[in-house]
Amino acid sequence: MDETYQKVLEFHGHECPGIATGYRVAKYILENFSKESEDEELVAIVENNACGVDAIQVMLSCTFGKGNIKFVDHGKMAFTFYCRETGKGLRIYVKGVESDAERKKYSYYLGRDLNEQEAKELAEFRKDVISRILNAEADDLFKIEEVTIKEPKKARIYNSLVCENCGEYFMEIKGRTIDDKVVCKDCFNKIVHMEQ
């Protein structure tokens, strides 16, 4: 197990097919597209909020805090990267390594209380899938295509305002006005629901 993969596992908390997939995506980007993002040179647009996104954050330094990771909820294991230095975009769709039959079998286990035998089968299956992900050729694991996208806006720091209802600070752009008061979204929603 290489040091980077170990770092990703420590950040994520456990090993799973999703984190192995994210590791492979990030590794591909580092080897073929861009270097790690010190600031916002590299932007990741992730189409899921699953385990693999943690590897993107650790390895590529694309984070929600820096604003160079964007979440677009399509529920797909797909990642688009934009390099500000070159103006180029690359989308990686993860085809996976499991057959349709294996996916069907794996989905049977999801959300169920498993007996000892089922838990053992699932653990063995996951271990096998992780190994296949880590060792697959990129062309077998991914559909990779150059894409043209508009340059993502850089992160912006907004003023903070004090909610006139709860007294907590919030980002100015996230505020709402109700009953001639400037309030945070949380208070706005509470007030609206009380009035209904």
Order of alpha helices (4+ residues) and beta strands (2+ residues): alpha-alpha-beta-alpha-beta-beta-beta-alpha-alpha-alpha-beta-beta-beta-beta-beta-alpha
